[in-house]
Amino acid sequence: MKTDLYINGEWREGSEGQRFDVFNPADETVLASVASAEIADADAALDAAEAAMADWAARTPRARAEVLRKAWELMTARLPEFARLITLENGKAHADAIGEATYAAEFFRWFSEEAVRADGLLTHAPSSGARIMVQHKPAGLAVLITPWNYPAAMGTRKIAPALAAGCAVIIKPASETPLTMLALMPLLEEAGVPAGLVNVLPSRRTGALVDHMLHDPRVRVVSFTGSTSVGVKLLHGAADQVLKPAMELGGNAPLIVFEDADVDVAVENAMIAKMRNLGEACTAANRFYIHEDIAEAFTTKFTAAMAALKMGNGLDKDVDVGPLVNADTRDKVAAFVDDAVAKGAEIRLGGVKPDGPGFFYPPTVLSNVPDNADCLQDEIFGPVAAIQTFTDQDAVIAQANDTQYGLVAYVFTENMKRGLKVCEQLEYGMVGLNRGLVSDPAAPFGGVKQSGLGREGGHEGMLEFMETQYISASW
């Protein structure tokens, strides 16, 4: 298990010799002691990235694509290894971990195909008569800051498009889960990624380290996935150098089930929208709005599905629900439940923190949740479903939109005309229509309002790491 900094293709102790512990959330034991990067290490990584990028950007798109394709092949062959490491440091169940590893690897394949499609434009200006030539060029060094909830996928979702575009990167993984990203580096070496092109800097001094890099004139892109509050701070820092920001921030996803929905389909997909990654996802369904006519039928079936989930150590392949990532996350989830119950919500399932080691919290269903419950205003980030009922379509759309966030929403109805109309009225960057899963490497992932700027995945994901150049010519 690699636990040092990865700079210029080498494993290094931090410049000041500092280290920090990474814990297993299932039993609270120490998994590893990891090197903690300091400012001097960031400078070394920037130097390495700058030196490596010139040759990489000059390579043909096909040459870059072949390296990314090889990375996909190698990671796909090692999915169980990555899944195990994800579970060890993050806690998620085996099936979720395999799902993440597969999803993470797919970004290498998708962007190996996109690398050769940075299409430009040649046209004739109608008024001036000049030729308008447009091309996309690598933007420059990119700083990537990834969260703990998807230790592999949030890294590959940024690394792959950056490399496809011709950029070099420095990655700051979350302190709770740095091991998966470190484990990816030997694989990238084997795939042919040159030394210095990808550098990994775990650190307990995240704020100072990232701020230093954002004020280095060689850095031109900052890509962050995490909370809105941290994203706002990074945007302030990025403004000083006018960096290109890609921000995937918080969410407060509504899940709307109309009276004409297929209840079984809605329940099946609501389980995915709520319990994928144990609810520790910005895309997790947070507010359930169920039409009054089918509310009891939906709630009864959904509660039964939640009750059937087995909780335990995610390394056990029979387990559906692992621990939350740390004590603070678990305690925040418990506080949301306690607040809702104190204000009048009814516990249909769960709601009691178990004894013993590990940061576990059981699948929980709350009905009759009042409008003033804290869990309706903020991300729960745990296995808790907060259910309300509605009768009026326009009112529920207004209620769904009544948030500072706008990442993803979910809609269930058998009437596609109604469904598409509702989707257009929802102020969200993504909508799942009769689906509980929207994440896809081939789709532009991102939100509106305070859920972020820019898109990851799809063709748009590579353009986040490119600048558009226009040439006006005459001949």
DRENDO-1510 file (C-alpha; in Angstrom, 1 decimal, always signed):
<recs>
REC; n; res; u; v; w
REC; 1; MET; +0.0; +0.0; +0.0 .
REC; 2; LYS; +1.6; +3.3; -1.1 .
REC; 3; THR; +1.4; +6.0; +1.6 .
REC; 4; ASP; +3.8; +8.7; +0.5 .
REC; 5; LEU; +3.4; +11.7; -1.8 .
REC; 6; TYR; +3.5; +11.0; -5.5 .
REC; 7; ILE; +5.5; +13.7; -7.3 .
REC; 8; ASN; +7.2; +13.5; -10.7 .
REC; 9; GLY; +6.7; +9.8; -10.8 .
REC; 10; GLU; +8.4; +9.2; -7.5 .
REC; 11; TRP; +7.2; +8.3; -4.0 .
REC; 12; ARG; +8.4; +10.9; -1.5 .
REC; 13; GLU; +8.2; +11.7; +2.2 .
REC; 14; GLY; +6.7; +15.2; +2.8 .
REC; 15; SER; +9.2; +18.0; +3.0 .
REC; 16; GLU; +8.6; +18.4; +6.7 .
REC; 17; GLY; +8.1; +14.7; +7.5 .
REC; 18; GLN; +4.5; +15.1; +8.7 .
REC; 19; ARG; +2.0; +12.2; +8.4 .
REC; 20; PHE; -1.6; +11.6; +9.3 .
REC; 21; ASP; -3.7; +8.5; +10.0 .
REC; 22; VAL; -6.4; +7.1; +7.7 .
REC; 23; PHE; -9.1; +5.1; +9.6 .
REC; 24; ASN; -11.3; +2.2; +8.7 .
REC; 25; PRO; -14.8; +3.5; +9.4 .
REC; 26; ALA; -16.2; +0.0; +10.0 .
REC; 27; ASP; -14.1; -0.6; +13.2 .
REC; 28; GLU; -12.3; +2.7; +13.7 .
REC; 29; THR; -8.8; +1.1; +13.5 .
REC; 30; VAL; -5.9; +2.8; +11.7 .
REC; 31; LEU; -5.4; +1.6; +8.2 .
REC; 32; ALA; -2.3; +3.6; +7.3 .
REC; 33; SER; -0.1; +6.6; +8.1 .
REC; 34; VAL; +0.0; +8.9; +5.0 .
REC; 35; ALA; +2.5; +11.6; +4.2 .
REC; 36; SER; +1.2; +15.1; +4.5 .
REC; 37; ALA; +2.2; +17.6; +1.8 .
REC; 38; GLU; +3.5; +21.1; +2.6 .
REC; 39; ILE; +4.1; +24.2; +0.5 .
REC; 40; ALA; +7.5; +23.0; -0.7 .
REC; 41; ASP; +5.9; +19.7; -1.9 .
REC; 42; ALA; +3.3; +21.7; -3.8 .
REC; 43; ASP; +6.0; +23.7; -5.5 .
REC; 44; ALA; +7.8; +20.5; -6.5 .
REC; 45; ALA; +4.6; +19.1; -8.0 .
REC; 46; LEU; +4.0; +22.3; -9.9 .
REC; 47; ASP; +7.6; +22.2; -11.3 .
REC; 48; ALA; +7.1; +18.5; -12.3 .
REC; 49; ALA; +3.7; +19.2; -13.9 .
REC; 50; GLU; +5.0; +22.2; -15.9 .
REC; 51; ALA; +8.0; +20.1; -17.2 .
REC; 52; ALA; +5.8; +17.2; -18.2 .
REC; 53; MET; +3.0; +19.1; -19.8 .
REC; 54; ALA; +4.9; +20.5; -22.8 .
REC; 55; ASP; +5.6; +17.1; -24.3 .
REC; 56; TRP; +2.2; +15.7; -23.4 .
REC; 57; ALA; +0.3; +18.6; -24.9 .
REC; 58; ALA; +2.4; +18.3; -28.1 .
REC; 59; ARG; +1.4; +14.6; -28.5 .
REC; 60; THR; -1.2; +13.8; -31.0 .
REC; 61; PRO; -4.8; +13.3; -29.7 .
REC; 62; ARG; -4.6; +9.6; -30.7 .
REC; 63; ALA; -1.4; +9.1; -28.7 .
REC; 64; ARG; -3.0; +10.6; -25.6 .
REC; 65; ALA; -6.1; +8.5; -26.2 .
REC; 66; GLU; -4.2; +5.2; -26.4 .
REC; 67; VAL; -2.7; +5.9; -22.9 .
REC; 68; LEU; -6.2; +6.5; -21.5 .
REC; 69; ARG; -7.5; +3.4; -23.2 .
REC; 70; LYS; -4.8; +1.4; -21.6 .
REC; 71; ALA; -5.6; +2.9; -18.2 .
REC; 72; TRP; -9.2; +1.7; -18.6 .
REC; 73; GLU; -8.1; -1.8; -19.5 .
REC; 74; LEU; -5.7; -2.1; -16.6 .
REC; 75; MET; -8.2; -0.7; -14.0 .
REC; 76; THR; -11.0; -2.9; -15.4 .
REC; 77; ALA; -8.8; -5.9; -14.8 .
REC; 78; ARG; -8.2; -4.9; -11.2 .
REC; 79; LEU; -11.7; -3.8; -10.1 .
REC; 80; PRO; -11.8; -6.1; -7.0 .
REC; 81; GLU; -8.5; -4.7; -5.7 .
REC; 82; PHE; -9.8; -1.1; -6.0 .
REC; 83; ALA; -13.2; -2.0; -4.6 .
REC; 84; ARG; -11.6; -3.5; -1.5 .
REC; 85; LEU; -9.5; -0.5; -0.9 .
REC; 86; ILE; -12.5; +1.8; -1.4 .
REC; 87; THR; -14.4; -0.1; +1.2 .
REC; 88; LEU; -11.5; -0.2; +3.6 .
REC; 89; GLU; -11.1; +3.6; +3.7 .
REC; 90; ASN; -14.6; +4.8; +2.9 .
REC; 91; GLY; -16.7; +2.1; +4.4 .
REC; 92; LYS; -19.2; +1.5; +1.5 .
REC; 93; ALA; -20.6; -1.9; +0.9 .
REC; 94; HIS; -18.9; -4.2; -1.6 .
REC; 95; ALA; -21.5; -3.9; -4.3 .
REC; 96; ASP; -21.3; -0.1; -4.1 .
REC; 97; ALA; -17.5; -0.2; -4.1 .
REC; 98; ILE; -17.5; -2.5; -7.3 .
REC; 99; GLY; -19.9; -0.1; -8.8 .
REC; 100; GLU; -17.7; +2.9; -8.1 .
REC; 101; ALA; -14.6; +1.2; -9.4 .
REC; 102; THR; -16.3; +0.3; -12.6 .
REC; 103; TYR; -17.7; +3.8; -13.0 .
REC; 104; ALA; -14.3; +5.3; -12.3 .
REC; 105; ALA; -12.5; +3.1; -14.9 .
REC; 106; GLU; -15.1; +4.0; -17.5 .
REC; 107; PHE; -14.0; +7.7; -17.4 .
REC; 108; PHE; -10.7; +6.6; -18.9 .
REC; 109; ARG; -12.4; +4.8; -21.8 .
REC; 110; TRP; -14.9; +7.6; -22.4 .
REC; 111; PHE; -12.2; +10.3; -22.5 .
REC; 112; SER; -9.9; +8.1; -24.6 .
REC; 113; GLU; -12.7; +8.4; -27.2 .
REC; 114; GLU; -13.3; +12.1; -26.6 .
REC; 115; ALA; -9.5; +13.0; -26.8 .
REC; 116; VAL; -9.7; +12.8; -30.6 .
REC; 117; ARG; -12.9; +14.9; -30.8 .
REC; 118; ALA; -11.9; +18.4; -29.8 .
REC; 119; ASP; -13.5; +19.6; -32.9 .
REC; 120; GLY; -12.9; +23.2; -34.1 .
REC; 121; LEU; -14.7; +25.4; -36.7 .
REC; 122; LEU; -13.9; +27.0; -40.0 .
REC; 123; THR; -16.5; +29.4; -41.4 .
REC; 124; HIS; -16.8; +32.5; -43.5 .
REC; 125; ALA; -17.8; +35.7; -41.6 .
REC; 126; PRO; -20.9; +37.0; -43.3 .
REC; 127; SER; -20.2; +40.7; -42.9 .
REC; 128; SER; -16.4; +41.1; -42.8 .
REC; 129; GLY; -15.5; +38.4; -45.3 .
REC; 130; ALA; -12.8; +37.0; -43.0 .
REC; 131; ARG; -12.3; +33.4; -42.3 .
REC; 132; ILE; -13.2; +32.4; -38.7 .
REC; 133; MET; -11.0; +29.6; -37.4 .
REC; 134; VAL; -11.8; +28.2; -34.0 .
REC; 135; GLN; -9.7; +25.6; -32.2 .
REC; 136; HIS; -9.5; +24.2; -28.6 .
REC; 137; LYS; -6.1; +24.2; -26.8 .
REC; 138; PRO; -5.0; +22.8; -23.5 .
REC; 139; ALA; -5.8; +25.4; -20.8 .
REC; 140; GLY; -2.7; +24.7; -18.6 .
REC; 141; LEU; -1.9; +23.1; -15.3 .
REC; 142; ALA; -4.9; +22.0; -13.3 .
REC; 143; VAL; -5.4; +21.6; -9.6 .
REC; 144; LEU; -7.9; +18.9; -8.8 .
REC; 145; ILE; -9.5; +18.6; -5.3 .
REC; 146; THR; -11.6; +15.5; -4.7 .
REC; 147; PRO; -14.0; +14.4; -1.9 .
REC; 148; TRP; -14.1; +11.4; +0.3 .
REC; 149; ASN; -17.4; +9.9; -0.9 .
REC; 150; TYR; -16.1; +8.6; -4.2 .
REC; 151; PRO; -12.3; +8.0; -3.7 .
REC; 152; ALA; -11.8; +6.6; -7.1 .
REC; 153; ALA; -14.5; +8.1; -9.4 .
REC; 154; MET; -14.1; +11.7; -8.4 .
REC; 155; GLY; -10.4; +11.5; -9.2 .
REC; 156; THR; -10.8; +9.7; -12.6 .
REC; 157; ARG; -13.6; +12.0; -13.6 .
REC; 158; LYS; -11.2; +14.9; -13.4 .
REC; 159; ILE; -7.9; +13.2; -14.4 .
REC; 160; ALA; -9.2; +11.6; -17.6 .
REC; 161; PRO; -10.6; +14.7; -19.3 .
REC; 162; ALA; -7.6; +16.8; -18.2 .
REC; 163; LEU; -5.2; +14.3; -19.8 .
REC; 164; ALA; -7.4; +14.0; -22.8 .
REC; 165; ALA; -7.2; +17.8; -23.2 .
REC; 166; GLY; -3.4; +17.8; -22.9 .
REC; 167; CYS; -3.1; +19.1; -19.4 .
REC; 168; ALA; -0.9; +18.1; -16.4 .
REC; 169; VAL; -2.5; +17.8; -13.0 .
REC; 170; ILE; -1.9; +18.0; -9.2 .
REC; 171; ILE; -4.5; +16.1; -7.2 .
REC; 172; LYS; -5.4; +16.8; -3.6 .
REC; 173; PRO; -7.5; +13.9; -2.4 .
REC; 174; ALA; -9.6; +14.0; +0.7 .
REC; 175; SER; -7.7; +13.3; +3.9 .
REC; 176; GLU; -10.3; +10.6; +4.9 .
REC; 177; THR; -9.7; +8.6; +1.7 .
REC; 178; PRO; -6.3; +9.2; +0.0 .
REC; 179; LEU; -5.3; +5.6; -0.4 .
REC; 180; THR; -7.3; +4.8; -3.5 .
REC; 181; MET; -5.9; +7.7; -5.5 .
REC; 182; LEU; -2.4; +6.8; -4.4 .
REC; 183; ALA; -3.0; +3.2; -5.5 .
REC; 184; LEU; -4.1; +4.5; -9.0 .
REC; 185; MET; -0.6; +6.0; -9.7 .
REC; 186; PRO; +1.3; +2.7; -10.4 .
REC; 187; LEU; -1.5; +1.8; -12.8 .
REC; 188; LEU; -1.2; +5.1; -14.7 .
REC; 189; GLU; +2.6; +4.6; -14.9 .
REC; 190; GLU; +2.0; +1.1; -16.4 .
REC; 191; ALA; -0.5; +2.7; -18.9 .
REC; 192; GLY; +2.2; +5.1; -20.1 .
REC; 193; VAL; +1.4; +8.3; -18.3 .
REC; 194; PRO; +4.8; +10.1; -18.2 .
REC; 195; ALA; +6.4; +11.1; -14.9 .
REC; 196; GLY; +5.2; +14.5; -13.6 .
REC; 197; LEU; +2.0; +14.6; -15.6 .
REC; 198; VAL; -0.1; +13.4; -12.6 .
REC; 199; ASN; +0.9; +14.2; -9.0 .
REC; 200; VAL; -0.9; +13.4; -5.8 .
REC; 201; LEU; -0.6; +15.5; -2.6 .
REC; 202; PRO; -2.5; +14.1; +0.4 .
REC; 203; SER; -2.3; +16.7; +3.1 .
REC; 204; ARG; -3.8; +17.8; +6.4 .
REC; 205; ARG; -3.1; +21.5; +5.4 .
REC; 206; THR; -5.6; +21.5; +2.6 .
REC; 207; GLY; -6.5; +25.2; +2.8 .
REC; 208; ALA; -3.0; +26.6; +2.8 .
REC; 209; LEU; -1.7; +24.1; +0.2 .
REC; 210; VAL; -4.5; +24.7; -2.3 .
REC; 211; ASP; -4.5; +28.4; -1.8 .
REC; 212; HIS; -0.8; +28.5; -2.6 .
REC; 213; MET; -1.3; +26.5; -5.8 .
REC; 214; LEU; -4.2; +28.7; -6.9 .
REC; 215; HIS; -1.9; +31.7; -6.7 .
REC; 216; ASP; +0.8; +30.2; -8.8 .
REC; 217; PRO; +0.7; +31.8; -12.2 .
REC; 218; ARG; +1.3; +28.4; -13.9 .
REC; 219; VAL; -2.0; +27.1; -12.7 .
REC; 220; ARG; -4.9; +27.8; -15.1 .
REC; 221; VAL; -7.7; +25.5; -14.0 .
REC; 222; VAL; -9.2; +24.5; -10.6 .
REC; 223; SER; -11.6; +21.6; -10.4 .
REC; 224; PHE; -13.3; +20.8; -7.1 .
REC; 225; THR; -16.0; +18.5; -5.9 .
REC; 226; GLY; -17.3; +19.1; -2.4 .
REC; 227; SER; -19.5; +21.3; -0.3 .
REC; 228; THR; -20.8; +24.7; -1.5 .
REC; 229; SER; -19.2; +26.5; +1.4 .
REC; 230; VAL; -15.7; +25.3; +0.5 .
REC; 231; GLY; -16.4; +25.9; -3.2 .
REC; 232; VAL; -17.2; +29.5; -2.5 .
REC; 233; LYS; -13.9; +29.9; -0.8 .
REC; 234; LEU; -12.0; +28.3; -3.7 .
REC; 235; LEU; -13.8; +30.6; -6.1 .
REC; 236; HIS; -12.6; +33.6; -4.1 .
REC; 237; GLY; -9.0; +32.2; -4.4 .
REC; 238; ALA; -9.4; +31.4; -8.1 .
REC; 239; ALA; -10.5; +35.0; -8.8 .
REC; 240; ASP; -7.2; +36.4; -7.9 .
REC; 241; GLN; -5.5; +34.7; -10.9 .
REC; 242; VAL; -8.7; +34.5; -13.0 .
REC; 243; LEU; -8.5; +30.8; -13.1 .
REC; 244; LYS; -11.0; +28.6; -15.0 .
REC; 245; PRO; -13.2; +27.0; -12.3 .
REC; 246; ALA; -15.1; +23.7; -12.5 .
REC; 247; MET; -17.2; +23.4; -9.4 .
REC; 248; GLU; -19.4; +20.4; -8.5 .
REC; 249; LEU; -20.9; +21.4; -5.2 .
REC; 250; GLY; -23.7; +20.5; -2.8 .
REC; 251; GLY; -27.2; +19.3; -3.5 .
REC; 252; ASN; -30.7; +18.9; -2.0 .
REC; 253; ALA; -32.4; +16.6; -4.4 .
REC; 254; PRO; -36.2; +16.3; -4.6 .
REC; 255; LEU; -37.8; +13.1; -5.6 .
REC; 256; ILE; -41.3; +13.6; -6.9 .
REC; 257; VAL; -43.7; +10.7; -7.3 .
REC; 258; PHE; -47.0; +11.6; -9.1 .
REC; 259; GLU; -50.3; +9.7; -8.6 .
REC; 260; ASP; -50.0; +8.0; -12.0 .
REC; 261; ALA; -46.5; +6.6; -11.4 .
REC; 262; ASP; -45.8; +2.9; -11.3 .
REC; 263; VAL; -45.3; +2.5; -7.6 .
REC; 264; ASP; -43.0; -0.5; -7.9 .
REC; 265; VAL; -40.8; +1.3; -10.4 .
REC; 266; ALA; -40.7; +4.4; -8.2 .
REC; 267; VAL; -39.8; +2.4; -5.1 .
REC; 268; GLU; -37.0; +0.5; -6.9 .
REC; 269; ASN; -35.5; +3.6; -8.3 .
REC; 270; ALA; -36.0; +5.6; -5.1 .
REC; 271; MET; -33.9; +3.0; -3.4 .
REC; 272; ILE; -31.1; +3.7; -5.9 .
REC; 273; ALA; -31.5; +7.5; -5.6 .
REC; 274; LYS; -31.4; +7.3; -1.8 .
REC; 275; MET; -29.2; +4.4; -0.9 .
REC; 276; ARG; -26.5; +4.4; -3.6 .
REC; 277; ASN; -23.3; +5.0; -1.7 .
REC; 278; LEU; -25.4; +4.9; +1.5 .
REC; 279; GLY; -26.8; +8.3; +0.7 .
REC; 280; GLU; -23.3; +9.9; +1.0 .
REC; 281; ALA; -23.7; +11.5; -2.4 .
REC; 282; CYS; -24.6; +15.0; -3.6 .
REC; 283; THR; -27.0; +13.3; -6.0 .
REC; 284; ALA; -28.8; +11.4; -3.2 .
REC; 285; ALA; -32.6; +11.9; -3.0 .
REC; 286; ASN; -33.0; +14.2; +0.0 .
REC; 287; ARG; -36.6; +15.3; -0.1 .
REC; 288; PHE; -39.4; +12.8; -1.0 .
REC; 289; TYR; -42.6; +14.4; -2.3 .
REC; 290; ILE; -45.2; +11.6; -2.8 .
REC; 291; HIS; -48.7; +12.3; -4.1 .
REC; 292; GLU; -51.3; +11.9; -1.4 .
REC; 293; ASP; -53.2; +9.3; -3.4 .
REC; 294; ILE; -50.3; +6.8; -3.4 .
REC; 295; ALA; -48.3; +8.0; -0.4 .
REC; 296; GLU; -49.2; +5.1; +1.9 .
REC; 297; ALA; -48.6; +2.5; -0.8 .
REC; 298; PHE; -45.3; +4.0; -1.7 .
REC; 299; THR; -44.1; +4.5; +1.9 .
REC; 300; THR; -45.1; +0.9; +2.9 .
REC; 301; LYS; -43.2; -0.7; +0.0 .
REC; 302; PHE; -40.2; +1.7; +0.3 .
REC; 303; THR; -40.0; +1.0; +4.1 .
REC; 304; ALA; -40.0; -2.7; +3.4 .
REC; 305; ALA; -37.2; -2.4; +0.9 .
REC; 306; MET; -35.2; -0.3; +3.3 .
REC; 307; ALA; -35.8; -2.8; +6.1 .
REC; 308; ALA; -34.5; -5.7; +4.0 .
REC; 309; LEU; -31.0; -4.1; +3.7 .
REC; 310; LYS; -28.3; -5.8; +5.8 .
REC; 311; MET; -26.0; -3.5; +7.8 .
REC; 312; GLY; -22.4; -4.4; +8.6 .
REC; 313; ASN; -18.8; -4.3; +7.4 .
REC; 314; GLY; -18.7; -3.6; +3.7 .
REC; 315; LEU; -16.1; -6.2; +3.1 .
REC; 316; ASP; -18.8; -8.8; +3.7 .
REC; 317; LYS; -20.4; -9.3; +0.2 .
REC; 318; ASP; -23.8; -10.0; +1.8 .
REC; 319; VAL; -23.8; -6.5; +3.4 .
REC; 320; ASP; -25.9; -3.8; +1.7 .
REC; 321; VAL; -25.2; -0.9; +4.2 .
REC; 322; GLY; -21.7; -0.1; +5.5 .
REC; 323; PRO; -20.7; +2.6; +8.0 .
REC; 324; LEU; -20.7; +6.3; +7.3 .
REC; 325; VAL; -17.2; +7.7; +6.7 .
REC; 326; ASN; -16.6; +9.3; +10.1 .
REC; 327; ALA; -18.2; +10.2; +13.4 .
REC; 328; ASP; -19.0; +13.7; +12.4 .
REC; 329; THR; -21.0; +12.5; +9.4 .
REC; 330; ARG; -22.9; +9.9; +11.5 .
REC; 331; ASP; -23.7; +12.4; +14.3 .
REC; 332; LYS; -24.9; +14.9; +11.8 .
REC; 333; VAL; -27.3; +12.4; +10.3 .
REC; 334; ALA; -28.5; +11.4; +13.8 .
REC; 335; ALA; -29.1; +15.1; +14.6 .
REC; 336; PHE; -31.2; +15.5; +11.4 .
REC; 337; VAL; -33.4; +12.6; +12.5 .
REC; 338; ASP; -33.8; +13.8; +16.1 .
REC; 339; ASP; -34.7; +17.3; +14.9 .
REC; 340; ALA; -37.4; +16.0; +12.5 .
REC; 341; VAL; -38.9; +13.8; +15.1 .
REC; 342; ALA; -38.9; +16.5; +17.7 .
REC; 343; LYS; -40.9; +18.7; +15.2 .
REC; 344; GLY; -43.5; +16.0; +14.5 .
REC; 345; ALA; -42.1; +13.5; +12.0 .
REC; 346; GLU; -43.0; +9.9; +12.4 .
REC; 347; ILE; -40.2; +7.2; +12.4 .
REC; 348; ARG; -41.3; +4.4; +10.1 .
REC; 349; LEU; -38.0; +2.6; +10.3 .
REC; 350; GLY; -34.6; +3.0; +12.0 .
REC; 351; GLY; -33.7; +6.2; +13.7 .
REC; 352; VAL; -31.5; +4.7; +16.4 .
REC; 353; LYS; -27.7; +4.8; +16.3 .
REC; 354; PRO; -26.4; +1.3; +17.1 .
REC; 355; ASP; -23.9; +0.5; +19.8 .
REC; 356; GLY; -20.4; -0.8; +19.2 .
REC; 357; PRO; -17.4; +0.4; +17.1 .
REC; 358; GLY; -17.8; +1.8; +13.6 .
REC; 359; PHE; -19.7; +4.8; +12.3 .
REC; 360; PHE; -22.9; +3.0; +11.5 .
REC; 361; TYR; -26.4; +4.5; +11.1 .
REC; 362; PRO; -29.3; +2.3; +10.1 .
REC; 363; PRO; -31.6; +2.8; +7.0 .
REC; 364; THR; -34.2; +5.2; +8.3 .
REC; 365; VAL; -37.6; +6.3; +6.9 .
REC; 366; LEU; -39.4; +9.4; +8.2 .
REC; 367; SER; -43.0; +10.3; +7.2 .
REC; 368; ASN; -45.1; +13.4; +7.8 .
REC; 369; VAL; -41.9; +15.4; +7.9 .
REC; 370; PRO; -42.7; +19.1; +8.7 .
REC; 371; ASP; -41.6; +21.9; +6.4 .
REC; 372; ASN; -39.3; +23.3; +9.2 .
REC; 373; ALA; -37.3; +20.2; +9.6 .
REC; 374; ASP; -33.6; +20.8; +9.2 .
REC; 375; CYS; -33.1; +17.8; +7.0 .
REC; 376; LEU; -35.2; +19.4; +4.3 .
REC; 377; GLN; -32.9; +22.5; +4.1 .
REC; 378; ASP; -29.5; +20.7; +3.9 .
REC; 379; GLU; -27.9; +17.6; +2.6 .
REC; 380; ILE; -28.5; +14.6; +4.9 .
REC; 381; PHE; -25.6; +12.7; +3.4 .
REC; 382; GLY; -26.8; +9.4; +5.0 .
REC; 383; PRO; -29.4; +6.6; +4.8 .
REC; 384; VAL; -32.4; +8.7; +5.8 .
REC; 385; ALA; -35.5; +9.3; +3.6 .
REC; 386; ALA; -37.7; +12.3; +4.6 .
REC; 387; ILE; -41.2; +11.9; +3.1 .
REC; 388; GLN; -43.8; +14.5; +2.6 .
REC; 389; THR; -47.1; +14.4; +0.6 .
REC; 390; PHE; -48.6; +16.7; -2.0 .
REC; 391; THR; -51.7; +17.1; -4.2 .
REC; 392; ASP; -51.0; +20.1; -6.5 .
REC; 393; GLN; -48.4; +19.8; -9.3 .
REC; 394; ASP; -47.5; +23.5; -9.5 .
REC; 395; ALA; -47.1; +23.7; -5.8 .
REC; 396; VAL; -44.8; +20.7; -5.6 .
REC; 397; ILE; -42.6; +22.1; -8.4 .
REC; 398; ALA; -42.3; +25.3; -6.5 .
REC; 399; GLN; -41.5; +23.4; -3.3 .
REC; 400; ALA; -38.8; +21.4; -5.1 .
REC; 401; ASN; -37.3; +24.6; -6.5 .
REC; 402; ASP; -37.3; +26.3; -3.2 .
REC; 403; THR; -33.6; +25.7; -2.4 .
REC; 404; GLN; -30.3; +27.4; -3.0 .
REC; 405; TYR; -29.2; +24.1; -4.6 .
REC; 406; GLY; -29.9; +22.8; -8.1 .
REC; 407; LEU; -27.9; +19.7; -8.8 .
REC; 408; VAL; -30.3; +16.9; -9.5 .
REC; 409; ALA; -34.0; +16.1; -9.2 .
REC; 410; TYR; -36.0; +12.9; -9.7 .
REC; 411; VAL; -39.5; +12.6; -11.3 .
REC; 412; PHE; -41.8; +9.6; -11.6 .
REC; 413; THR; -44.9; +9.5; -13.8 .
REC; 414; GLU; -46.3; +7.3; -16.5 .
REC; 415; ASN; -47.3; +10.4; -18.5 .
REC; 416; MET; -44.3; +11.3; -20.5 .
REC; 417; LYS; -45.8; +14.6; -21.6 .
REC; 418; ARG; -46.3; +15.6; -18.0 .
REC; 419; GLY; -42.9; +14.2; -17.0 .
REC; 420; LEU; -41.0; +16.2; -19.6 .
REC; 421; LYS; -42.9; +19.4; -18.8 .
REC; 422; VAL; -42.1; +19.0; -15.1 .
REC; 423; CYS; -38.4; +18.3; -15.9 .
REC; 424; GLU; -38.2; +21.6; -17.8 .
REC; 425; GLN; -39.8; +23.5; -14.9 .
REC; 426; LEU; -37.3; +22.1; -12.4 .
REC; 427; GLU; -34.3; +24.4; -11.7 .
REC; 428; TYR; -31.7; +21.6; -11.8 .
REC; 429; GLY; -28.8; +20.8; -13.9 .
REC; 430; MET; -29.9; +17.1; -14.1 .
REC; 431; VAL; -33.2; +15.3; -13.8 .
REC; 432; GLY; -33.8; +11.6; -13.6 .
REC; 433; LEU; -37.2; +10.8; -15.3 .
REC; 434; ASN; -38.4; +7.4; -14.0 .
REC; 435; ARG; -34.7; +6.7; -13.1 .
REC; 436; GLY; -32.9; +6.8; -9.8 .
REC; 437; LEU; -29.5; +7.1; -11.4 .
REC; 438; VAL; -28.3; +10.0; -13.5 .
REC; 439; SER; -24.5; +9.6; -13.3 .
REC; 440; ASP; -22.9; +8.5; -16.6 .
REC; 441; PRO; -19.4; +9.2; -18.0 .
REC; 442; ALA; -21.1; +10.1; -21.3 .
REC; 443; ALA; -23.4; +12.7; -19.8 .
REC; 444; PRO; -22.6; +16.3; -18.7 .
REC; 445; PHE; -22.8; +16.1; -14.9 .
REC; 446; GLY; -23.3; +19.3; -13.0 .
REC; 447; GLY; -25.7; +21.7; -11.4 .
REC; 448; VAL; -27.1; +25.3; -11.4 .
REC; 449; LYS; -27.5; +27.9; -8.6 .
REC; 450; GLN; -25.2; +27.1; -5.7 .
REC; 451; SER; -24.6; +23.5; -6.9 .
REC; 452; GLY; -21.8; +24.5; -9.1 .
REC; 453; LEU; -20.2; +25.8; -12.3 .
REC; 454; GLY; -19.3; +23.8; -15.4 .
REC; 455; ARG; -19.8; +20.1; -16.2 .
REC; 456; GLU; -17.9; +16.9; -15.8 .
REC; 457; GLY; -18.3; +13.9; -18.2 .
REC; 458; GLY; -19.8; +14.1; -21.7 .
REC; 459; HIS; -18.0; +16.1; -24.3 .
REC; 460; GLU; -18.3; +19.2; -22.0 .
REC; 461; GLY; -16.0; +17.6; -19.4 .
REC; 462; MET; -12.9; +17.8; -21.6 .
REC; 463; LEU; -13.7; +21.3; -22.7 .
REC; 464; GLU; -13.4; +22.4; -19.0 .
REC; 465; PHE; -9.7; +21.8; -19.4 .
REC; 466; MET; -9.4; +23.6; -22.7 .
REC; 467; GLU; -9.4; +27.2; -23.9 .
REC; 468; THR; -11.0; +28.3; -27.2 .
REC; 469; GLN; -8.8; +30.2; -29.6 .
REC; 470; TYR; -10.2; +32.1; -32.5 .
REC; 471; ILE; -8.1; +33.1; -35.5 .
REC; 472; SER; -9.4; +35.7; -38.0 .
REC; 473; ALA; -7.7; +35.1; -41.3 .
REC; 474; SER; -7.9; +36.3; -44.9 .
REC; 475; TRP; -6.8; +34.4; -48.0 .
</recs>
